[in-house]
Amino acid sequence: MAVDYAVIVVYLAGMLAMGWWGMRRAKSKSEFLVAGRRLGPWMYSGTMAAIVLGGASTIGGVGLGYKHGLSGAWMVFTIGLGLLALSVFFSARIARLKVYTVSEMLDLRYGGRAGVISGIVMWAYTLMLAVTSTIAYATIFDVLFDLNRTVSIILGGAIVVAYSTLGGMWSITLTDMVQFVVKTVGVLLLLLPIAVVKAGGFSEMRAQLPDEYFAPFGIGGETIFTYVLIYTFGMLIGQDIWQRVFTARGDKVARWGGTVAGTYCLVYALAGAVIGTAAKVLYPNLGSADDAFATIVKDELPMGVRGLVLAAALAAVMSTSSGALIACATVANNDIWSRLRRAGGRGGGADGAEHDEVKGNRLFILIMGIGVIVIAIALNDVVEALTVAYNLLVGGLLVPILGGLLWKRGTVYGALAGVIVGGLAVVGLMATYGILANEPVYYGLLSSLAAYLIVSLATRPTDEAVLAAWRRRLAGEADDETPSEPAVPVG
């Protein structure tokens, strides 16, 4: 294992070095939170693919393949579909808004007063996403170094918090590009063909496993529909995803770069399912499907390659964890704390003591990161936490966000009603049906839609001046941000 350990240590040291480099580059709020809005197509595609393909897509995707066969690809496949839909239909408009958070978009569209409530919902989602990603370190470091759960979470979490705090989005972008390459080589180019060969090839896999393992819809229509609601729609509205869209240097980069990343996700989905299916042939009696990834890596890969593939799993977890962490901190600082400060009359002005925005955002990443590590250590049921987060996100925010982008008649009161009614319906239905039931997100989304439509039609239309300002921003005529850095394209 010495060579494998060396590969992992070099990889982790490289992540910290990129954090240090990013710190030297992130000198403004725009640079720190959205990489100066100047990523080119290659860096944008790689980082977008890295953020959406995390530990759940890698370890969980292989586990679903072990349990259901090729139809286990559907979870990651719906993530790819969501990213494709976002990129083709919405990303250009989102990028032109020149905002930092989803709640800022809601305030622009509806004329204010929706930001704090939507910010709290989005903060809860990004916090739980960061927590569940951080817990995944326990599995990987247990395989690597036989460390206990708490030490593994602290070690993995501390590295992500360190490089994210130092350089913000620049550090995360650079590390994500490395993680994208490592995942591509480790999972697609190494683990996938080796697993299939070790299992005797596709003909042997078909001979050893029942036919339902090769049925495209074997996982079940209701499960696929739920994946679409949660993951495809979740991709359209998550702060962690939008914050990456904000890094694109233009409309075309956001649209075509995201399309490439979404297509990559579809390939990754199928690869994970095939690896899991091969693992079922090799190890038919594993205690847990989620052990399939670690088991096949540990037992079937040669020295050195094993370290690289485990680094790929670590890369998958780190990319999602760091993206969720900066999103959580951005929402906490810009949508919640800053608004409360202004409401309390404590906001700074140009003629007073100017607030150091980079320092403030860096402090929030550090605070949120420590909180995430503490919650990850205390929390046991990862699936339930992630389900609560996605149910709240989709049930509470999907309708007001898409309604604002697509329907002129939507009003701020309709948006608030959609957030509140949808959120409360989801919470109440989870208490009634159970957290893992499908009904909460189904009926919560319908409740949010009904409240949004009824209240919007029953209240005065949005002021024309607000809509005019909104249309100017959608056209790319932003007037509140003048970059202090030269617009040098990257990637």
Secondary structure, 3 states (H helix, E strand, C coil): CHHHHHHHHHHHHHHHHHHHHHHHHCCCHHHHHHHHHCECHHHHHHHHHHHHCCHHHHHHHHHHHHHHHHHHHHHHHHHHHHHHHHHHHHHHHHHHCCCCCHHHHHHHHHCCCCHHHHHHHHHHHHHHHHHHHHHHHHHHHHHHHCCCHHHHHHHHHHHHHHHHHHHHHHHHHHHHHHHHHHHHHHHHHHHHHHHHHHCCHHHHHHHHCCHHHHCCCCCCHHHHHHHHHHHHHHHHHCHHHHHHHCCECCHHHHHHHHHHHHHHHHHHHHHHHHHHHHHHHHCCCCCCHHHHHHHHHHHHCCCCHHHHHHHHHHHHHHHHHHHHHHHHHHHHHHHHHHHHHHHCCCCCCCCCCCCCHHHHHHHHHHHHHHHHHHHHHHCCCHHHHHHHHHHHHHHHHHHHHHHHHHCCCCCHHHHHHHHHHHHHHHHHHHHHHCCCCCHHHHHHHHHHHHHHHHHHHHCCCCCHHHHHHHHHHHCCCCCCCCCCCCCCCEC
